[in-house]
Structure formats: structure tokens, C-alpha cells
Amino acid sequence: MDMKSEKNDLVAVAVTLPLAFALWYGVFALHEGNFWLKISLSATLLAVISLWAMGAVREQLLTIKKRHLGLGIASAVFLYVIFWLGKFILTSLYPGAPTEIESVYARREAMPPWLIALLLLLVTGPAEEIYWRGLLQRVLVQRIGPMSGLLLATACYALVHIWTLNTALVLAAFTAGLIWGWLYLVERSLVPVIISHAIWSVAIFVLLPLS
């Protein structure tokens, strides 16, 4: 990586991480506006900045390989099963979990299901992975090493949801972020994690909700 690309990466992370916390505050804590449009626009803004910062590495991260589709689908199914099992474990250990889970699904009322599915599949899923794994985790891994970078990026992805005051959602974000982060770390590509995030999101929110 050349000095210019490294500088772009560092500047982008320094700007976007506090921006992400501010944007997610607006998405989750402020009730004005449509939730799905706010999160789609917020994720898109972060993704645009990330794509600019990537420079020459962008093509490498978005190159499609034959195994990516299978990996994306398999990891989405695996993650759904983890969440399905996790729901029973969490609700048995944490009395507030059912209410918190229902509050997440209450947001579905703000938009028709087919439109939510389209936004998750084509906008928020891809955009979130471009930022959280493609920029933040990539830069952290380069600076502090693979496992430390993975864990710190995953922690940031979980903590950005702290504005919800929803313990179940923060734990869910950490779990999903850890799996997508590991997949990105192994494959060094955004394609399978984008596929996984997009398919899992549509399944968990629209097709096969856990509520």
C-alpha cells in the first residue's frame, strides 16, 4: 500500500467512526423521519467515503470469485441458525429479551415488507459491509493485527447500536459482526460478506422473522 492510500485510510477512519456513532444516534434515538430511509442513507454515506478511501484496493476487495456465492449463502444460513438458537438461550437467561426483540421488529410497520427487503438486499447490507469490514476492519487489521483488528472493529459495530438501549440488539450486532468479520478476514474480499449480510437481513427481518 502506498503512503497516499494509507493516509486516505487513516483520515477516512478518523472521520467516519465518530460520524457513524452520530448517524446511528439519528437513526435509532431520534424518532423523526422513516427509520429504513435514515439507516439506508446513513450506511450509503459511510460506504461512499469508504470506497473513496480504498483507492486501488477497491478492485481487489470487490472481485467476484466462484466460491463467494456459496460462502455468502452458507454463512447467512449459519448465522440465522445461530440467532434462532440464541433467541431461546437469551430469553431464558434475560427476562427483558422478548420485549427488546419485539421492539426491533416493530420498525417493520414503517414501510411495506417488499420495500424493506429491497433496501436490505441492495442498499444497507452492501453499504454496511463496505464500511465496517471494507474500511474500518481492514485498516485496524493493518495497524494492530488480524485478531485485535477483528475484535475491535466488531466491538465498534456493536457499540454503535448502543443508542437503542437494547441489550439484545447490541449482542446481536456483535455476533453477526464477528462472523462477517471472520469471513472477511479469511477471504480478504467483501463479496461473500455482502452476500451474507444481505441475505441474512432479508431472512431475519422479512421472510423468517424471529418474533
Helices and strands as residue ranges (DSSP letters): H 3-28, H 35-54, H 57-61, H 66-93, H 97-105, G 106-110, H 113-119, I 120-124, H 125-131, I 132-137, H 138-144, H 146-159, G 162-164, H 167-187, H 191-202, I 203-207
